[in-house]
Amino acid sequence: MDYDVVVIGGGLAGLQTTRLLAMRGLKVLCLDQNLIGEVIAVTGLFVQEAFEELPFPRHLFGDDISRFTIHAPGGNTLTVEHPHYRFSVADMPAVLDWMAREARHAGAEIRERHRLMDLKLTDSGVELLVQYPGGEPFTLETRFVLGADGPRSVVAASLGLPRYRRFLHGVEELRAADVREGEGIHWYFGRKLAPGYLAWVIPAAGGYQVGVAGHQRSGWSPARALDGLIDRITDEYGLGALVFRRGGVIPSRGPRPVLVKQRVMLVGDAAGLVSPLTAGGIHYVLQHARRAAYLVCRYLETDDPKLFRRPLPPELRRRLILKQAVRTVYETFSYDWMVNLGMTIVPAVLKTRFVRRAFYGSSRYVIRTWKPIQEEESRDPGDETGRVPGE
Ligand SMILES: Cc1cc2nc3c(=O)[nH]c(=O)nc-3n(C[C@H](O)[C@H](O)[C@H](O)COP(=O)(O)OP(=O)(O)OC[C@H]3O[C@@H](n4cnc5c(N)ncnc54)[C@H](O)[C@@H]3O)c2cc1C
């Protein structure tokens, strides 16, 4: 056998599993068809919990973001802020480069520009057919394969697993701009703009990341929708020159039904590990990578296939099922008039004394949570920040 584990894909899922397996002393190879960080599809919006999975260096991220604004199709907006919760926008090539260095430091081998063409299950492991540009295809043998090769997984296809069919299609641009002080995230809703999902404007280094994602349907294209949005908001955000445009697909139906076949396991987007509600995958992908590394390591020690009965952490599975149910409700009822109505009612209701008490607590006990704010409201924290008095 050439390796204990070969990981296909050097994205977040692949590099995290590679590092964790190498740290356990296994002989690990990670293959990616591109240079690491060369082709990026992800916006790079990290939720706070992602930092519990891996202590990413803070300098690879922009300023913390603690407020977001929802824009209804009719133009109503609702801005909320959290006293403690933070989003962070990553410099994704730098993050992946750092993860690759950490994996190599742990003892793993990473081969870039190596593409998996096919794989075959054998009695003792897996045989891989691999190619690099200009080279002849060659084979590798390994005891186990982790397919971290993204939403259109070649590993899953080679195993004959049913094709994942329900994707969100997303495209985004970085536009140069002077980012406004204390700027938050903006989410735009509307069936015409982003059917089944949303559009976003996110402050980033040197400008704003503006993107759109939705379900492909006749008459809608993400590229056209993005062009329309940019035309609409250019003056408002002072958008300038195009820095880059990128895009990709996001699995939107939750995990695949089968994640493991003999000595092959899918992880990350290849496994459909994206929140069906928010379409955010980074935190789940990292969580799943930890679980996958643990299971593979134990399996190689024990040869016990029963370990793979629960390839997802149970609490993650429950959360994904719940989010899937909420998404189904949203897709069924997300008519623009309903979103507009909701956006008229919710801010008014949230301002009433009764609801404020129920949600944000009395003066003696304050729950730290998202709080609606007026755009013109002072950013001075005061006692409206949700801090417990005397803290
Ligand atoms: C436009 C867009 C924006 C997004 N924004 C966010 C966000 O802001 N926050 C968030 O939480 N989630 C976001 N997501 C979801 C997020 O991208 C993913 O959940 C996460 O990045 C997936 O990581 P991954 O490693 O599983 O897959 P990927 O990042 O897709 O990595 C797969 C890797 O496998 C390699 N590969 C593929 N096939 C082969 C092959 N045959 N041989 C060798 N290598 C191969 C690819 O080159 C790639 O490097 C976004 C998705 C899209 C499409």
The ligand as an ORCA input file, in Angstrom:
! r2SCAN-3c Opt
* xyz 0 1
  C     -20.522     31.122     -4.364
  C     -20.423     30.403     -3.036
  C     -20.255     31.130     -1.882
  C     -20.212     30.464     -0.639
  N     -20.028     31.222      0.475
  C     -19.987     30.633      1.681
  C     -19.749     31.409      2.853
  O     -19.517     32.614      2.770
  N     -19.766     30.796      4.057
  C     -19.979     29.452      4.177
  O     -20.012     28.946      5.317
  N     -20.139     28.663      3.075
  C     -20.160     29.221      1.839
  N     -20.320     28.441      0.709
  C     -20.385     27.002      0.880
  C     -18.901     26.573      1.057
  O     -18.195     26.905     -0.131
  C     -18.633     25.170      1.257
  O     -19.507     24.555      2.162
  C     -17.185     24.828      1.649
  O     -16.251     25.758      1.210
  C     -16.922     23.497      0.985
  O     -15.638     23.056      1.231
  P     -15.184     21.630      0.635
  O     -13.753     21.500      1.008
  O     -16.126     20.562      1.037
  O     -15.354     21.741     -0.955
  P     -14.590     22.660     -2.003
  O     -14.208     23.964     -1.411
  O     -15.456     22.655     -3.226
  O     -13.236     21.875     -2.298
  C     -13.194     20.774     -3.158
  C     -11.764     20.648     -3.679
  O     -11.673     19.428     -4.407
  C     -10.895     19.650     -5.576
  N     -11.298     18.630     -6.567
  C     -12.513     18.473     -7.142
  N     -12.505     17.416     -7.970
  C     -11.252     16.886     -7.921
  C     -10.618     15.788     -8.556
  N     -11.278     15.004     -9.422
  N      -9.320     15.518     -8.262
  C      -8.623     16.300     -7.392
  N      -9.174     17.370     -6.777
  C     -10.483     17.653     -7.023
  C     -11.238     21.069     -6.006
  O     -10.208     21.624     -6.794
  C     -11.374     21.762     -4.636
  O     -10.168     22.336     -4.209
  C     -20.324     29.058     -0.556
  C     -20.446     28.320     -1.752
  C     -20.484     28.969     -2.977
  C     -20.606     28.161     -4.223
*
